[in-house]
Amino acid sequence: MSTLAVVLLSLLAATPSAAFVQPALFSSTSATVRFASKKEVTNGEVTRTKKKDTNGEVAVNGNAATNGESSKDPYSFIVPILGDLHIDPRKMEDYSIGREHVKSIIKDAKSKVGNDNVALVSLGDLGESKNCDHNPDNPFELFAGTSKCHTIAADFLGSFDVPYEVIGGNHDLEGIDEFDSDARNLRNFLKCHDKETPQFCREIAEKTLLVGLCSTIFREATYTSHEVIIDDEQIRWFEDLLKSRPAEDGWKIFVFSHAPPNGSGIRIIQENHVVNGCCWLNHSSEKNCRKFIELVREHRCIKGWFSGHFHLGQDYQDSITFPTIDPSEGPYPNRGSCVFAQTSVMRAGTSRDGRQQSRLLRGTKDGFEICTIDHKNDGKVRVDATITYRDDNHEVGVYAHEDEAYEHDNYFKVYQPQVDDHAYVCGAEDEELCMLTPDPITDETVAWWKLSCGRVLGIVNGMMLEFDKSTLAPLGLVMSHDELAGKQVAIIDSGLEECMINFEEDGMDGADCADTEQDDSREQAVLVFDDDGVTVVQPNDDGSYWRKIVRNKIARMKERRREKAAVEFAQMFLPVRTEEEAKQKTLSTWGPYTTTSGVAKSTGVEGITKKAKELNVYSS
């Protein structure tokens, strides 16, 4: 991609406009703007609030003095955005340094756009998910999600001399020793941060909203507790808000969530978030996972969406994605009118790639800039992308620089299928037999296919993954590397002809053709095979294929306690000499689950399956 890659952000056009270089929206000579009052939106209604400004003066109904000059542009605003803080109270140096960087920017911003057109946003995950020597009475308690965590975080976020907004991430309700329910933990989170609701909405400038969506489930998660779950009430509130603030009326909305929505297209981590089902908002719910990108496509008032969660830096060009792309790079992705941006971290110990960065959002009536605050470079501000409004529904986006992470061009890069790309092997939705991998699978094998039911599966990095059938974003692990290495994959029809088979299995009478008339698609089987045999990859009850392996943390903790008790039992009653020997002789079985680990590494039943095969207890 060229240094100034210009992309037309249009739902109606799949090709970019003619390239041009857009002048910077913010220059040293740009005019400052008037002081606009803070407004909050509750239940979709805008209300003015009484609030002290940072100098102790009270601004009521928008009538307040400003230390800066009056502006001719009431649409100007400046918002620093902090990614995952993961505060460890023993290691505050990076936070102190980062705060000074941001405070300097805030001070300058107030002089340019006025006090009330500046705010700070935190994307959640406020505390470190480990014991931080914070509770002498419980040396095993995790710091994240505790009262002490949120009190310290509130003090930190409140020390930037500007109002702050915060949303919860996947660790912010992790106070499992202090609170016995998500509801109690959430109430404490809201109290510490002086919030009335998990979500927030602030009118930062004329017809410009900052909107935050908060994760509210941890203990009660059906699968991994680290899925970022936006509850149904918030989703309804968000949808109502969007309907009441249409782009046609001039509204511009910037959304903040801890994890990004499915379909955002930003760089993600396959080895952690994808395979464990905690990559996207509401990842494990097919309907709610896709809901957010559907809202983005429908409501072109959404101009930007900021997220954290991955602890990746902002030097990759795909840490920012535009609503459409150059046709030479792939098909039209249909991201409405929204620019998505990944946000890095402030503390070195929490970074996955060594970057320490925050975001800066700067807007005017003409558009907005997305910038990087580089905490490893004395807080230097770098413009990453400039977006110019053509009208209420169309924009032009410009990358301000090439991908600066040259040595990490493929670092954490996850392959994502594209329509008609080279890895689309054969039309499994059309052909009765599709041999997807003519050669044995290796780490370099890349192939994907679409089943007749619309499900999309693919081979990448030696693993089989499922991809969303609408956005083609990766959803989760189907089969792991150890199960696929050296094997091949084929798709065959398994429906109508098979109805003629006379099954002799008890209880199957009359079930030979079950459901065949209820589904217009052909029934198919995904097969993994080598010379030693064939494995049928069965779908889940809901029709999906990716394995929801990891349960919530509370369930896994109980399982580990049972295993610990079993080890103690083994030491008492089995001929073992040490605790380590007892552990080696203690196994677990979970029905569909395979491990107490919070990381999905295998879809086979480790230990118990192997032993059963060795003892030849399986019969055909």
N, C-alpha and C positions, 0 to 999 in steps of 0.2 A: 504494500500500500504506500502511496506517495506521502510526503511529509504533511501536506495539507489535503487529506482525503475528504472530499466534500460529499455529503450524502443528503439527498432530499428526504425529509421525514414526512412521507405522505402515505396515507392509507390507500389512496386511489391509484397511485403510480408506483410501479415496482422498479423504476429506474431513476437514478439520481438526476438532478438538474445539472446544467453545465457547471464545471468546477470554477470556483472563484475564491479568492482570499478575502475573508470578512475582516474588517478592521476590528481591533480589540474594543470590547464594550467599555472597558475601564482604563482610562489613561490618566496621567498625572494632571491633565487639564479638565477632566470630566467634572461636571457640575455636581455639587452636593444637593441633597434632597431634604425636604421639610420633615419635621418630627411628626410621625403618625402614631396615633394611640395604639396600644396593644388591644387586640380583640381576641376573644376566645369563642369557639363554636361548640355548643353543647346540643347533642341530639339534632344536629343539622341546622340549628338556629344560631345566628351571629348575635352575640351580646357584647356590649362594651363593659369592661370591668374596671374597678378601682384598684390601682396597684401603685405602690411606691416605686419611683425610679431609683437608679443606683445612687443618686445624690440625696435621697431621703425626701424628695418632693413628691407630692401626690398628683397623679394624672387622672382626671375624671372626665369620662366622655370625650376623650381626645383633646382636652384643653390642658396643655402643659408647655412650659418653656423648654427650649432645647439649647444645649451648649454649642451645637454646630449651626451652620448657616441654614436658612430655609432652602428647600430644593424646589425645582420646577417639575420634578418627576416623582410623584407619589408612589410609583411602582418599584422604586429602587429598594433593595434589601441586601443584607449580607448575613450569612449563616455558617459559622464553623460547625463541622460535624465530626464527632468522635466515634471511632469504631470500638470494638470489644476492649474494655479497660482491663478486666480481670485483675482488679486491684489486689495486691498483696501488701498489707500494712507494714511488712518488714522491708519492702523494696520500693520506696516512694521517690527515689531520685529521678527516674525517667518521667514520672508524672509531674514533678515540680518543674522540670525543664520544659516539658511539653506545654504545661499550663502557661508559662511565661511567653512562649511562642504565640499561643492563641490569644492571650490577653493583649499582646501588642497589636495583633490584627484587629481585635475587637475595639481597642481604643481608637485606632485609625478609622475603623468603620463607623463609629458613632459620629465622628467629625464630618463624615461624608454623607451618611444617610439618616442621621438622627437616632436617638437612643432606642426608640420603640421599633425601629426597622432592623434591629439587630437581635439575634437570639442564638443560643447554643443548643444543639441537639445531640443527645447520646443514644447510640443504637443498642444499648443493653449489654448483657454479660458483664456485670459490674464488678464481680468478685472472683477471686481465684478459686477453682474447684479442688481445693486441697486444704489440709489443716495448715494454718498460718500462725500457730502458737498464740491464737487470739482468745482461747477459752481454757484457762487453767483447770477448770472442773471437768473438761472433756477433751483430752488430747487427741481424740480421733475425729472430732467434729469438722466437717468441711466449712470453709469460710463463706463460700458463695451462698447467697440467699438468706443469710442470717440477719438478725436485727442490727448487729454490729457492722456487718458488710454494708447494708443499705444506709446506715447512719454515716459511715465514713464516706461512702460514695456521694451521698447528698451534700455533705460538707465540701467535698472536692468539686462537684459540679456547680455548687453555689458560690464558688470562690473566683469565678471568672468575670465578675462585675457586669453580668448581663443575665436576664432570665434564661432558664434552661428548660428544655422538654426532654423527657426520657421515656423509653419503652423497654419492656422486659424481653430478655433473650432466653435461650434454653437453659441457662444456669441461674437465673434470678429467682426461681422458686425452689432452689435446692437446699433450703434450710430444713432438711428432713429430721434432724435431731431436735430442733427447736419447735417446729410446727408439724402438727399431725395431719394437715390437709392442705391442698393447694389453695383453698379459699382463705384460710387463715394466713398463709404465707403471702398471698396476694394483697390482703388487707394491710399487712405490715409494709409491703413494698409501696403501696399507695400512700400510706400515712407518712412514711419517712421522706417521700419525695413530694409531699403536699399535692397529691393528685386526687381528683374526684373519680376519675374513670381510668381504666387501663389504657384506652386510646387517648390521643390528644388531637386538637385542631386549633391552630393559631393563625389569625390573619396578620401576616408579617408585613404586608404592603397592600396597596389598593387592589382588591379582587385577586389576591395571592394568598393561598393557604399552605401552611405546613401541617401535614396530617401524619400521625403516627399510629401504627397497629402493634399491639402488645401480645406476646405469648403468655397464655394464662394456664397452661396445663403442664404438670411435671409428673407427680405421683400417679395421676389417673390416666396417663398416656396408655393407649392400647399397645403400642409398640415401644420403640426407644423413647426414653424421657427427654432425649436431646433433639427431638423433632420440635420445630418452632410452630406452635399451633395457635392460630387465630380463631377464637370461638365464634359460634354462629351469630351471637348478638352483635359482636363487633363487625362481622361481615355485613349484616343487615344495615347497621349504622353507616358503614362506609358506602354501601351502595346507595342508600337514601341521600347521603351527602353529595355524592357524585351527580345524582339525578337533579338535585336542587341547585347545582353550580355548573351549568353547562358551558362548554367552550364558546358557544355562540353568543353568550352574554359577557364574554371577556374574562371568564374565570381561569386561573392557572393554579394547579395543585401540584405540590411536591410531596411525595409519600416517603415515609421512613419505616422500615421494618428490620428486624434482626437478620433474618434470612431473606434471600431474594425470592421472587415468585418464579414458578416454572414458566419457561419461555423467555426469560430475561436475556439469556445468551452470554452471561458473563462467565469468567474463568472459575472453575469449581474443582473440588478435590474428590477424585474417584475413590481413592483408597480409604477414605474416611466417610465423608458425608453421603456420597452416592450409594455405596454398598450397604450402608447402615440405615438408609431411609430417612435421613435428616438433612437433606440438601436444600429442599425447597420449602416454602410456607405450606403447612398442612400436607406434607409429602405423602403420608400413607393413605390419605383419602383422595381417591381419583377425582371425585367431583369437586371437592373444595381445593384440591391442589391446582386444578386448571381454572378455578373461578377467578383468580386475580388477573391472569393475562386476558381472560375474556372481558373483564371490566376495563382493563387498559385499552383493549381494542374498541370497546363500545363508547368509552368516554374520553374524548380527546382533550378534555381539560387537564388530564394527568400529563404533566410535562416532564417530570423527573421522578426517579425512584432510587433511594439510597439504602444500601444494606451492608452488613458486616459479615460475621459468622465464620468466614473461611481463614481469617488471619493471614491473608495474602496482600502483597503490596500493590501499589497503584502505578507501577512502571510498565505493566503489560498494557498494550493498547486495548485488549479485550477486558480490561477492568472497567471500561466504559463501552456500552453498546448503544448504537443509534436504532431508531425504529425501522430503518431499512438499510441495505448495504449495496455496495457496487455489484452489479449483475455478474461480473467476472468472478466474484467470490462465492456466489451461491444464490439461491432463490430468495424472494421477498419473505422476510420472517414475520411480518404482520405484528408489530409491537405498538400499534396505534400511533400516538403522537409522543411517546414516552422515551426518554433517555435513561438507561439504567447504569448505576455506578456502584462499584465495589469500594468499600472503605477499609483501610488497613488498621494497624494498632499503634499505640503510643509506646508501650514498654517493650524493650528488646526481648525479654524472656517469654513473651507471648507470640512472637512473630515466627511464622513458618519459613520465611524466605529472607530474613534479615532486615526487611524494610521496617521503618518506624515512621508512619505517616498518618495524617488526618486529612479530611476533605474540607474544602471551602466552596460554598455556593454563593455566587454574586449575581444579582438580577437587576434588570431595568425594564422599562416599557418595551424595549427593543428585543430582549432576549435574556440569556443568562450564560454564565461561565461556570464550569466545574474545574476546580483547581486542587492541587496537592500542597499540603503543608508538610514539609520534609523535616522531621525532628532530628534526623542525623546530619542535617546541613543547616543548623542554626535557625530552623523555622522558615527557611526560604519558601516562598510561594511560587509555584509553577502552574501556569495555565495548561490544562490538559485538553479541554474541549470548549468550543464556543458555539452556542446555539442561537440562531437569529430567527425571530418570528416573521414569517411571511404574511400570515393572517392568523386568525384564531385557531385554525385547524392544521396549519402547515408550518414547518420550520426547516431551516437548513443547518446541519451540524458540521463542524470542522474539527478534526483532530489537530491539536496544536503541535504535535511532535510525533516522531516515529516511536515504535515500541522501544523503550529504553532498557528493557531487561534482556539484552542480547544474549548473555550467557545462559539465560534461562528460557529460551524461546519456547521450549516444550515443557517447562517446569509446571507440574500439576495440570498440564493441558489434558483435557478429556476430549477424545474424539466424539463428535456429534454427527449423525447421519445428515445428509442433504439430498434432496430429491434429485435423482439422476446422477449422483456422484459415482466415482469409479468402484466404490465398495458395494454397490447394490448388485448382488451376484445374479439373482434370477427372480422371476416373478412368482413367488410362492403363492400369491393370491390368485394366480391364473393357472399354474401348472399342477398336474397331479403328482408329479415327483420332481422335487427340486433338490439337487445335490449341491449344498451350499459351500462346502469346503472340500474340493477335490483332493486336496493334500491334507495330511495331518496338521492339527492346530498347533501353532507356536505362539510365542509372545508377539511376533510381528504380524500375525494374521489379523486382517481387518475385513469384516464382511457384515452385511446386515440385510434383513429381509422383512417383508410385510406379510402377515398371515391373512387368510381370507376374512377373518373376523375383525381385521383392522389393527391387531396388536403388532408392535414392531419389536423385533429381537435383533441382537447383533453380537459379533465376536470382536473384542478389543482387549489388548494387553493380556491375552490368554484367558479371558473370562467371558462368559455369556451374560449380557446385560439386557434389560428391557428398556425401551425408550418410549416416551409419550407419543401417542399416535397423532396428536395435533401439532405440538411444538417440536417433536423429535429430541427433546431434552432427555438425558439419562434419568431413569427412575430407580433402578436397583439391580442387585446381583441375582442372577438366575442359577448359574453354575460357576463354581470357583475354578481357579487355575489348575489345582491338583486333580480335579475331576475331568478336565477337558484336554490336558496336554497329550498330544499324540493321537487324538481321536478326530473324528469327522462328524459333520452335522448334515442331516437330511430332513426334508419336510415331505410327508406323504399324506394322501387322503385317507381318512379313517372313518368315513361316515356311511353312506347309503349301502354300498356293497356289503359292508360288514354287518348290516342289519340282517342279512340272510344267514349269518353264522348261528348254529345251534349251540349256544353256551350250555354247558352241563353244570355250571357252578350253582349251588343251592342259593335260592333267594334272588336269582337274576331272571326268573321266568317273566317274559313279557317286557323286559327292560332293554331288549336288544336295540330298539330304535328310540329310546327315550330322548326327548327334547329335540329330535331332528326336525320336527315340523314347526318348532317355536323359534328357530333361528334361520334367517335367510342365508347365512354364510355356510360354506362347506365346512364340514368337520375335518380337522387336520391333526396330525401328530408330529411333534418335534422329536427327532431321534438323534441320540448321540451314540456313535458306534465305533468299534474297531474289530480286529479279527477275533477277539475274545468274547464279544457279545454286543447287545444293543440295550441302551437305556432310554426309556420313554420319559420325556420331561413333561410332567403333568402340570396344568395350570392350577391356580388357587380357586377357591370357591367362587370368587367374584370375576373370574376370567382372566385376571392378571397373571403374570408369570414370575415377577420378581419376588424373592423370598423375604418375607417380613420376619427376619430371624431374631432381632434383638427386642426383648421386652423392656418394660420400664424399669427404672433403677431399683425401686422398692421390691419388685418381684425377684430381681436378680440377687439382691441382698439376702432375701429369705432363702433362696436356693443355696447360696454359699454357706449360710449358717447350717443348713441341713447337711451339706457336704462336710463341714467341719465336725459336726456331731458324728457323722459316719466314719470319719477318720479316727476319732477318739474311740468309737466302738471297735474298729478294726484293730487298734492297738491293744485293746483288752481281750478280744476273742479270736483274732487271727494270728497265725504263726509269723509275726513280723517283729523286727527288732527296733526299727526307728519310725519316726513320724513320716519321713520321706517314703519309706517302703509302704506304709499304710496309705499314703496319698496315691501311690502308683497302683494300688490294688482297689481303689475306690472309684467307681464310675457312676455316671448319672445318665438318665434317659428322660426325654422331654416330649414325647409325642412329636410334633413337627419341629421342635426346637433342638438345637445342637450344642449349645455352650452357654455358660454364665457370662462369657465375655461381652463387653459392650461394643466389640468390634466384630463384624461379620467376616469370618475368614474361610469358612467352609460350609457347604450345604449338606455334607454327609454327616451321619451320626458317629462322631469320633469315638473310638474305643469300643462301644457296644456292637456296632455293625461289623467291625473288623474281627472281634472275638467270635461273633456268631458265624461269620463265614469260615473262620479257622476251624471251628468245631463242626462245621457242615450241618448246621441246624436248619438251613434253608433247603427246601425241596421244591422241585418244579411242579 
